[in-house]
């Protein structure tokens, strides 16, 4: 708890610094170069993390300055993201902003009136339906395709399913041609199933690199026939190695969907194959990815290098048995992958503990990672008031060479990312609420959620 308190003390100054110096016309801040946030044109998938961070700061501290900041910036600058047809990132941008505002209002953390709450609900309904419309059908279901096109299934998108989940519980149905209705819960489950089937490995020998819990960043399909063609990657080293942030997205995404579907009535899951099938599928993927992260993907302190197949790791033959070294000159670590995975490990542990299972391995792994990342005497927490980042040694796109390498070094280090900083705040808030016996933190406001409607379509 003292470390978490310190995280939010540092966080406040970082949020203020970005707000004071950022030019909105430049786009969204993405990652730092020499401690200052910069943009990077690809897609504007980090804007929600910028303003969502202020909302998490309010949630953790009660400081209205950050509620006002996050609320005003969401209203002023996030509307275009609600109807953005070209990306798979609605869960990142819109649930981090409109979703956090809705959750805080439902939790009665501030004095939102009825119309403000309805506004957030409308925004989330729109976002979830737009995200679900980005659909590639398969013979046994389908998936939300990435910005690469209808042939591309990203493992990242498992966490964007939060947009569909919120729209579903708010009663939204996607309407297609001739008013055909599309059940958002069915699409959510079908996407999760496709991700588990094609992006997660289970050690069943599907190829020569089939190791249980390993993830493929991207799965490729023939969209004419719906046939799976093979693994691929955009940000990893190869299709047959594991990009560790992709693995972390899977750990957290499957964990959150287990929590969400646990409050959905059995009748609503019948069109999805029934609760037994859905839960077994999600649990298998969650167990496999959590186990692989702990056993094969991270160093001894729980921090991973950017890809388990990165060629420079052969020059670090004992990397698995000692703490990660963010200052080595062979391969960069990725602290953002660590903090995303930590929250996922803790959520899986909490879910299983409610069922009477021994979850100490996952719980201790998650806490150990955060203990390392949040140590202000260690290398990851940014205590420099001139550095705008909160979590150091985050990597964006090393194959493309987008990450800043300081003079005299051969690998990036010392920089931050919007997704790393946001998830550091989110993980800290999650543990803070657990430690204080406060309402359990979910994106769907679980403890305030009305009993699910058995007749929901």
C-alpha positions in Angstrom: 0.0 0.0 0.0 2.8 2.5 0.6 4.1 1.8 -2.8 0.6 2.3 -4.3 0.2 5.6 -2.5 3.6 6.6 -4.0 2.4 5.7 -7.5 -0.6 8.0 -7.3 1.5 10.8 -5.7 3.8 10.6 -8.8 1.0 10.1 -11.2 -0.7 13.4 -10.4 2.3 15.5 -11.5 2.7 13.4 -14.7 -1.0 14.0 -15.7 -0.7 17.7 -15.1 2.5 17.9 -17.0 1.1 16.3 -20.1 -2.1 18.4 -19.9 0.0 21.6 -19.7 2.3 20.8 -22.6 0.3 18.7 -25.0 -1.0 20.3 -28.3 -4.3 18.5 -29.2 -3.7 19.3 -32.9 -0.7 17.0 -32.8 -2.9 13.9 -32.2 -2.7 11.6 -29.2 0.4 11.2 -27.1 1.8 7.7 -27.6 5.2 7.3 -26.0 8.0 9.4 -24.6 11.3 10.4 -26.2 13.8 11.7 -23.6 11.0 11.9 -21.1 8.5 13.9 -23.2 5.4 12.4 -24.7 5.3 12.3 -28.5 2.7 11.2 -31.1 3.2 8.4 -33.6 0.8 8.1 -36.5 -0.6 4.6 -36.9 -4.0 4.7 -35.3 -5.1 7.0 -32.5 -5.6 4.1 -30.0 -4.0 5.8 -27.0 -6.2 8.9 -26.6 -8.5 7.1 -24.2 -5.6 6.2 -22.0 -4.6 9.8 -21.7 -7.9 11.0 -20.4 -8.8 7.8 -18.7 -5.7 8.2 -16.5 -7.1 11.3 -15.0 -10.3 9.4 -14.1 -8.3 6.6 -12.5 -6.4 9.3 -10.5 -9.7 10.7 -9.2 -10.9 7.2 -8.4 -7.8 6.5 -6.3 -7.5 9.9 -4.6 -10.8 11.6 -4.7 -9.2 14.7 -6.1 -11.9 16.5 -8.1 -9.3 18.2 -10.3 -8.8 14.9 -12.1 -12.5 14.1 -12.5 -13.1 17.5 -14.0 -10.1 17.1 -16.3 -11.0 13.6 -17.5 -14.7 14.4 -17.9 -14.2 17.7 -19.9 -11.5 16.1 -22.2 -13.7 13.1 -22.8 -16.7 15.3 -23.8 -14.5 17.6 -25.9 -12.3 15.2 -27.7 -13.5 11.6 -27.6 -16.7 11.7 -29.7 -15.0 10.8 -33.0 -13.8 7.6 -31.4 -17.3 6.4 -30.7 -18.1 6.0 -34.4 -14.6 5.1 -35.6 -15.2 2.3 -38.1 -11.6 1.7 -38.9 -10.1 0.3 -35.7 -10.5 -2.6 -33.2 -9.6 -0.3 -30.3 -13.0 0.8 -28.9 -12.4 -1.0 -25.6 -9.2 0.9 -25.2 -10.4 4.4 -26.1 -14.0 4.5 -25.1 -14.2 2.1 -22.1 -11.2 4.0 -20.6 -13.1 7.3 -20.8 -16.9 7.0 -21.2 -16.8 3.7 -19.5 -14.9 4.9 -16.5 -17.2 7.9 -16.2 -20.2 5.6 -16.4 -18.8 3.3 -13.8 -17.9 6.1 -11.4 -21.4 7.5 -11.8 -23.0 4.2 -11.2 -20.8 3.7 -8.1 -22.0 7.1 -6.9 -18.5 8.4 -6.7 -19.6 11.8 -7.8 -22.9 13.7 -8.3 -23.7 12.8 -11.9 -27.3 13.6 -12.8 -29.6 11.3 -14.6 -29.0 12.9 -18.0 -25.2 12.7 -17.7 -25.5 9.0 -16.9 -27.8 8.4 -19.8 -25.3 10.3 -22.1 -22.5 7.9 -21.1 -24.8 4.9 -21.6 -25.7 6.1 -25.1 -22.0 6.6 -25.9 -21.1 3.1 -24.7 -24.0 1.6 -26.7 -22.8 3.3 -29.9 -19.2 2.2 -29.3 -20.1 -1.4 -28.6 -22.3 -1.7 -31.7 -19.7 0.0 -34.0 -17.0 -2.3 -32.7 -19.2 -5.4 -33.2 -19.9 -4.3 -36.8 -16.2 -4.8 -37.7 -16.9 -8.4 -38.3 -15.4 -11.3 -40.3 -17.6 -14.4 -40.4 -16.2 -17.9 -40.0 -17.9 -21.2 -40.5 -18.1 -21.6 -36.7 -18.6 -18.0 -35.7 -16.4 -15.0 -36.5 -14.2 -12.3 -35.1 -13.7 -8.5 -34.9 -11.0 -7.9 -37.4 -8.0 -5.6 -36.8 -7.2 -2.4 -38.6 -5.1 -4.6 -41.0 -8.2 -5.8 -42.7 -10.9 -8.5 -42.6 -8.3 -11.3 -42.8 -6.6 -10.3 -39.5 -7.4 -11.3 -36.0 -5.3 -9.6 -33.3 -4.9 -11.1 -29.9 -5.1 -7.5 -28.5 -8.7 -7.3 -29.3 -9.7 -9.7 -26.5 -9.6 -6.6 -24.3 -11.7 -4.5 -26.6 -14.6 -6.9 -25.9 -15.4 -4.7 -22.9 -17.1 -2.4 -25.4 -19.5 -5.1 -26.5 -20.0 -6.3 -22.9 -21.1 -2.8 -21.7 -23.3 -2.2 -24.7 -25.0 -5.6 -24.1 -25.7 -5.1 -20.5 -27.1 -1.6 -21.4 -29.6 -3.3 -23.7 -28.0 -2.5 -27.1 -28.6 -4.6 -30.3 -26.6 -4.0 -33.5 -28.9 -3.6 -36.5 -27.8 -4.8 -39.9 -29.5 -4.7 -43.3 -33.3 -5.0 -43.3 -33.2 -4.4 -39.6 -31.6 -7.8 -38.8 -30.7 -7.8 -35.2 -27.2 -8.9 -34.0 -26.8 -10.1 -30.4 -23.7 -8.4 -29.0 -23.1 -11.1 -26.4 -23.0 -13.8 -29.1 -20.4 -11.8 -31.0 -18.4 -11.2 -27.9 -18.3 -15.0 -27.2 -17.6 -15.9 -30.8 -14.7 -13.5 -30.9 -13.3 -14.8 -27.6 -13.7 -18.4 -29.0 -11.8 -17.5 -32.2 -9.0 -15.9 -30.2 -8.7 -18.9 -28.0 -8.8 -21.3 -30.9 -6.4 -19.5 -33.3 -4.3 -17.1 -31.2 -3.6 -19.3 -28.2 -1.6 -22.5 -28.3 -2.5 -25.4 -26.0 0.3 -27.9 -26.7 -1.8 -30.0 -29.0 0.8 -30.2 -31.8 -0.9 -27.8 -34.3 2.6 -26.8 -35.5 6.2 -27.4 -34.5 6.1 -24.4 -32.1 2.9 -25.4 -30.3 3.8 -24.7 -26.6 0.9 -24.5 -24.2 0.0 -20.8 -23.4 2.1 -19.3 -26.2 0.2 -16.7 -28.2 0.3 -15.5 -31.8 -0.1 -11.8 -32.2 -2.1 -12.2 -35.4 -4.0 -15.0 -37.0 -4.6 -14.8 -40.8 -7.6 -16.1 -42.7 -8.8 -16.5 -46.2 -11.9 -14.3 -46.1 -13.5 -15.9 -49.1 -13.7 -19.3 -47.5 -13.2 -18.5 -43.8 -10.2 -20.8 -43.7 -7.4 -20.3 -41.2 -4.1 -19.7 -43.0 -1.5 -19.3 -40.2 0.0 -17.1 -37.5 1.5 -13.7 -38.2 2.7 -10.7 -36.2 3.0 -6.9 -36.5 5.0 -6.1 -33.4 6.5 -9.4 -32.4 9.8 -11.0 -33.6 8.2 -13.8 -35.6 4.9 -15.6 -36.1 6.3 -18.5 -34.1 7.6 -16.6 -31.1 5.5 -14.9 -28.4 5.3 -11.1 -28.4 4.9 -10.6 -24.6 2.5 -7.7 -24.7 0.2 -9.8 -26.8 0.4 -12.5 -24.2 -0.4 -10.0 -21.5 -3.4 -8.7 -23.4 -4.7 -12.3 -23.5 -4.1 -12.9 -19.8 -6.0 -9.8 -18.8 -8.7 -10.0 -21.5 -9.7 -13.6 -20.8 -9.7 -12.8 -17.0 -12.1 -9.8 -17.4 -14.4 -11.8 -19.7 -14.6 -14.6 -17.1 -15.6 -12.0 -14.5 -18.2 -10.4 -16.8 -19.9 -13.5 -18.0 -20.1 -14.7 -14.4 -22.9 -12.1 -13.9 -24.7 -12.9 -17.2 -27.7 -15.2 -16.8 -27.6 -18.7 -18.1 -30.4 -18.0 -20.5 -28.4 -15.3 -22.3 -25.5 -17.7 -22.8 -27.7 -20.4 -24.4 -27.3 -18.9 -28.0 -23.5 -18.9 -27.3 -23.3 -22.6 -26.6 -24.3 -22.5 -22.9 -22.5 -21.5 -19.8 -20.5 -24.8 -19.4 -19.0 -24.5 -22.9 -18.3 -20.7 -22.7 -16.7 -20.8 -19.2 -14.6 -23.9 -20.0 -13.2 -22.2 -23.1 -12.3 -19.0 -21.3 -10.8 -20.8 -18.3 -8.7 -23.0 -20.5 -7.3 -20.0 -22.3 -6.8 -18.1 -19.0 -5.0 -20.9 -17.3 -2.7 -21.6 -20.3 -1.7 -18.0 -20.8 -1.2 -17.3 -17.1 0.9 -20.5 -16.8 3.0 -19.6 -19.8 3.6 -16.1 -18.6 5.0 -17.3 -15.3 6.9 -20.4 -16.5 8.3 -19.2 -19.9 7.7 -15.6 -20.8 9.1 -13.5 -17.9 12.3 -13.1 -16.0 12.7 -14.2 -12.4 11.1 -10.9 -11.2 8.1 -11.3 -13.5 9.2 -8.6 -16.0 9.4 -9.9 -19.6 11.6 -9.0 -22.5 9.7 -7.8 -25.5 9.5 -11.2 -27.2 10.4 -14.7 -26.0 12.1 -15.4 -29.4 14.1 -12.2 -29.6 17.4 -13.3 -31.1 19.5 -11.3 -28.6 18.3 -13.4 -25.7 20.8 -16.1 -26.8 23.4 -13.7 -25.5 21.5 -13.6 -22.2 21.4 -17.4 -21.5 20.3 -17.0 -17.9 17.6 -14.4 -18.5 14.9 -16.6 -17.1 16.6 -17.2 -13.7 17.5 -13.6 -12.8 15.7 -10.3 -12.7 15.2 -8.6 -16.0 17.8 -6.1 -17.0 16.3 -3.0 -18.8 19.8 -1.6 -19.4 21.2 -4.6 -21.3 22.4 -4.0 -24.9 20.8 -7.1 -26.4 17.1 -6.9 -26.1 14.7 -4.5 -24.5 12.3 -5.4 -21.7 8.7 -4.3 -21.8 7.3 -3.1 -18.5 3.9 -2.4 -20.0 3.5 -6.1 -20.7 4.4 -6.8 -17.1 1.8 -4.5 -15.6 -0.9 -5.6 -17.9 -0.2 -9.3 -17.1 0.0 -8.6 -13.4 -3.6 -7.3 -13.3 -4.8 -10.3 -15.3 -3.0 -12.8 -13.0 -4.7 -11.1 -10.0 -8.1 -11.2 -11.6 -7.8 -14.9 -12.5 -6.8 -15.6 -9.0 -9.7 -13.7 -7.6 -12.2 -15.5 -9.9 -10.9 -18.9 -9.0 -10.7 -18.1 -5.3 -14.4 -17.5 -5.2 -14.8 -21.1 -6.4 -12.6 -22.4 -3.6 -9.5 -23.1 -5.7 -5.9 -22.6 -4.6 -4.9 -19.5 -6.5 -1.8 -18.5 -4.5 0.5 -19.0 -7.5 -1.3 -16.5 -9.7 -1.9 -14.1 -6.8 1.7 -14.0 -5.7 3.0 -13.7 -9.2 0.8 -10.7 -9.8 1.7 -9.0 -6.5 5.4 -9.8 -7.1 5.3 -8.1 -10.5 3.7 -4.9 -9.0 6.1 -5.0 -6.1 9.0 -4.8 -8.6 7.4 -2.2 -10.9 6.2 0.1 -8.0 9.5 0.2 -6.1 10.7 3.8 -6.2 14.2 2.7 -5.6 14.1 0.4 -8.6 14.4 1.0 -12.3 10.8 1.1 -13.4 8.9 3.7 -11.5 9.6 7.2 -12.9 10.4 9.5 -10.0 12.0 12.3 -12.1 9.6 15.3 -12.1 10.9 16.3 -15.5 9.9 12.9 -17.1 6.3 12.8 -18.2 6.0 9.0 -18.0 5.0 7.0 -15.0 6.3 3.5 -15.8 9.7 3.3 -17.4 11.2 0.8 -19.9 8.1 0.3 -22.0 8.4 -0.7 -25.6 6.1 0.1 -28.5 7.2 -1.3 -31.9 10.8 -2.5 -31.8 10.7 -4.2 -35.2 9.8 -0.9 -36.8 12.4 0.9 -34.9 9.9 3.4 -33.3 11.4 3.2 -29.8 14.0 5.8 -28.7 17.5 4.4 -28.2 19.7 6.8 -26.2 23.2 7.7 -27.5 25.7 5.0 -26.7 23.1 2.3 -26.3 21.8 -0.3 -28.7 18.4 -1.0 -27.2 15.6 1.4 -26.0 15.3 2.0 -22.3 14.0 4.7 -19.9 10.9 5.6 -21.8 7.1 5.3 -21.1 3.9 4.7 -23.0 0.3 5.8 -22.6 -0.9 2.2 -22.3 1.8 1.3 -19.8 1.1 4.3 -17.6 -2.7 3.8 -17.8 -2.4 0.1 -16.8 0.0 0.9 -14.0 -2.7 3.2 -12.5 -5.4 0.7 -13.2 -3.5 -2.2 -11.5 -2.6 0.0 -8.6 -6.3 1.0 -8.2 -7.4 -2.6 -8.4 -5.0 -3.7 -5.6 -5.9 -0.6 -3.5 -9.6 -1.5 -3.6 -8.8 -5.1 -2.6 -6.6 -4.0 0.3 -9.2 -1.5 1.5 -12.1 -3.9 1.1 -13.7 -1.4 -1.2 -16.1 -2.3 -4.0 -14.4 -4.8 -6.4 -13.1 -3.0 -9.5 -14.7 -4.1 -12.8 -15.3 -2.3 -16.0 -19.0 -3.2 -15.6 -19.5 -2.0 -12.0 -20.2 -5.5 -10.8 -21.3 -4.7 -7.2 -23.7 -2.0 -8.5 -25.0 -4.0 -11.5 -28.7 -4.7 -11.4 -29.7 -8.4 -11.6 -29.4 -9.4 -15.3 -32.6 -9.5 -17.2 -33.4 -13.1 -18.0 -35.3 -12.0 -21.2 -32.4 -9.9 -22.6 -32.0 -10.5 -26.3 
